[in-house]
């Protein structure tokens, strides 16, 4: 039995979607709160004055001054082999793949390179307060081994998969329907359900897989319980036209995946910027999710995601950084850009809704809200300590705030990795600034 430990600070988490219950009912806030952790789980949460008297003298209490504890951030779409190309100049999606992505991913054939990049990637996630991510590997199965080895050692809740890609890519990055299926199955047997790890069947996107490979991916997705499916959808207008040319027999981009058995619970589609109403309705009724990746969509000039339309059709929406087309590992920065994306469409992103998207909303998109996403007792003790005084400007701005909403909004607009004081996964400190 591990030692019980308590963390004292202002504590904030969401308990429901504000769209469903309203802003005031969607969150719990403890101005002087106590989070009690044991065996990697939250065992108590509440006001410090109420919980401290019954805590027991042997329980260590750690006080975090000028700080806010929130659940760990959840990233519903990110590419770990693309860390080395983040911030590369001047292309839109299809040119980006040819110019930067494919050459960068070729290096992951080398397991030592993959391990070094996995180490850097995980450190960056933790430095930015992200405790769970849905992660693209490369086409090489050793890229997934390298990532999961390190995630398991740190007892992180992570989801990842080997890319499936058998056409419209360089020869050195192609697999086949047969080899992709066999390699993925081997990785599933080795990693899925081990510790807090989950596997995602991962076709890059429809244009780089033949119908035969998509059929094999659909077969695999339905062969094992609780697998994920992770791919891209309707990110870029030229991409959508390409899909129509490659699959003229199908009724649109989403129907390509639907026809091959790749939609449903735990199917996560990155982007979804240019979806029609019927596609949104099909995503909603099937229980599929969309990963909203604002920094990437702006950087590549892809377009503006219509959050109101997606949620109006009952689509689960999570937040993603999409590094390396995305420009920051920080979900605070993702929310900064999401606010602007929605402003341009006449929509508002309330700070409490923003926190929901980065935590419980993303957990729901991943069907993990019974385990992560907020700090209710019984959940995994994955949380982050945010520093109101991380920079002189942030300290000045939050010091002038006259409400919790205003302080939270300042964190979201002005905050980045510097605002993350400490990151905990399963109750253990894995990053301290």
PyMOL commands that set and color helices and strands:
alter all, ss='L'
color gray80, all
select helices_A, chain A and resi 18-21+48-52+80-85+93-109+111-127+141-153+171-173+177-191+206-208+211-221+237-246+253-259+277-286+294-299+307-312+331-343+351-358+360-365+392-400+404-414+417-419
alter helices_A, ss='H'
color red, helices_A
select strands_A, chain A and resi 5-14+27-38+41-47+60-71+73-79+130-136+158-161+163-164+197-203+228-233+267-271+289-292+316-319+383-387+420-425+428-432
alter strands_A, ss='S'
color yellow, strands_A
deselect
rebuild
show_as cartoon
